[in-house]
Amino acid sequence: MSPFPTCSCWASCCVPRTNSGTPSYAIIADKLEDAHDHAGGGVPGVTCCSDLRSPTFNARTRIDVVFFRGAVRAETLEIVGTDQAKRTPSGLWPSDHAGVVATLAVGR
């Protein structure tokens, strides 16, 4: 492992422990911190997989994750891409995934 602060962003099928977990998530989370655990504000953080034609963004699974370790602190975390005003003119969502935006402070 690098001695330097590390940040890694994932859109993967290693479902976090908030959705019962998988072995791959457990392996990663054993070495890295999940920003959602520190700055998620108690929101479920589900980001996948909404029906593109649905009138509301209806994600049910959390697979988009921001990990960090070392001298890094998660300050904020926001789920983005669920604003109905951002749908295409034909009413489709731009993606079946929402995004995760985390503000990380790097320091000593």
C-alpha positions as CSV (number, residue, x, y, z in Angstrom):
1,M,0.0,0.0,0.0
2,S,1.2,3.5,-0.8
3,P,2.1,5.7,2.2
4,F,0.3,8.6,0.4
5,P,-3.4,9.6,0.8
6,T,-5.5,7.6,-1.6
7,C,-8.9,8.1,-3.2
8,S,-10.7,5.6,-5.5
9,C,-14.1,6.0,-7.1
10,W,-16.0,2.9,-8.2
11,A,-19.0,2.1,-10.2
12,S,-19.0,-1.7,-9.7
13,C,-20.9,-4.7,-8.7
14,C,-19.2,-4.9,-5.3
15,V,-22.4,-3.9,-3.5
16,P,-21.6,-2.1,-0.2
17,R,-22.4,-3.6,3.2
18,T,-25.5,-1.3,3.3
19,N,-27.1,-3.6,0.8
20,S,-26.0,-6.9,2.5
21,G,-22.5,-6.8,1.0
22,T,-20.4,-9.0,-1.2
23,P,-17.0,-10.6,-0.7
24,S,-15.4,-8.1,-3.2
25,Y,-16.7,-5.1,-1.3
26,A,-15.5,-6.6,2.0
27,I,-12.0,-7.0,0.7
28,I,-11.9,-3.4,-0.6
29,A,-13.5,-1.9,2.5
30,D,-11.0,-3.8,4.7
31,K,-8.3,-1.6,3.3
32,L,-10.2,1.6,2.4
33,E,-12.8,3.8,4.0
34,D,-16.2,4.3,2.3
35,A,-17.0,8.0,2.1
36,H,-20.7,7.3,2.5
37,D,-20.0,5.8,6.0
38,H,-18.5,9.1,7.0
39,A,-20.5,11.8,5.1
40,G,-23.6,10.1,3.8
41,G,-25.8,11.8,6.4
42,G,-27.9,8.7,7.0
43,V,-29.3,8.6,3.4
44,P,-29.3,5.2,1.8
45,G,-27.1,6.4,-1.1
46,V,-28.7,4.1,-3.7
47,T,-27.5,4.9,-7.2
48,C,-28.5,2.0,-9.5
49,C,-30.4,1.0,-11.6
50,S,-33.3,3.1,-12.4
51,D,-35.6,2.5,-15.4
52,L,-34.7,5.2,-17.9
53,R,-38.4,5.7,-18.8
54,S,-39.6,5.9,-15.2
55,P,-41.2,9.2,-14.2
56,T,-39.1,9.3,-11.0
57,F,-35.5,8.1,-10.5
58,N,-36.1,4.8,-8.7
59,A,-32.6,3.3,-7.9
60,R,-32.7,0.4,-5.5
61,T,-29.0,-0.6,-5.1
62,R,-25.9,1.2,-4.0
63,I,-23.0,0.3,-6.2
64,D,-21.3,3.6,-6.9
65,V,-18.8,4.3,-4.2
66,V,-16.0,6.7,-3.2
67,F,-13.2,5.0,-1.2
68,F,-10.3,6.7,0.6
69,R,-7.5,6.0,3.1
70,G,-4.7,7.8,4.8
71,A,-4.8,11.4,5.7
72,V,-8.1,12.0,3.9
73,R,-11.4,13.0,5.5
74,A,-14.8,12.8,3.8
75,E,-16.6,16.1,4.4
76,T,-19.7,15.9,2.2
77,L,-21.3,13.3,0.0
78,E,-24.1,14.0,-2.5
79,I,-26.1,11.8,-4.9
80,V,-26.5,13.6,-8.2
81,G,-28.3,12.9,-11.5
82,T,-31.8,12.4,-10.0
83,D,-33.1,15.9,-10.9
84,Q,-36.2,15.5,-13.2
85,A,-35.3,18.8,-14.9
86,K,-32.2,17.0,-16.4
87,R,-34.2,14.4,-18.3
88,T,-34.0,14.3,-22.1
89,P,-36.6,16.1,-24.2
90,S,-38.2,12.7,-24.7
91,G,-38.5,12.1,-20.9
92,L,-35.6,9.7,-20.5
93,W,-33.1,9.8,-17.6
94,P,-29.6,10.4,-18.9
95,S,-28.3,7.3,-17.2
96,D,-29.7,4.4,-15.1
97,H,-27.1,5.3,-12.5
98,A,-27.0,8.4,-10.3
99,G,-23.5,9.8,-9.5
100,V,-21.7,10.2,-6.2
101,V,-19.9,13.5,-5.5
102,A,-17.8,13.5,-2.4
103,T,-15.8,16.4,-1.0
104,L,-12.6,15.0,0.5
105,A,-10.1,17.0,2.5
106,V,-6.5,15.9,2.2
107,G,-4.2,16.8,5.1
108,R,-2.0,15.5,7.8
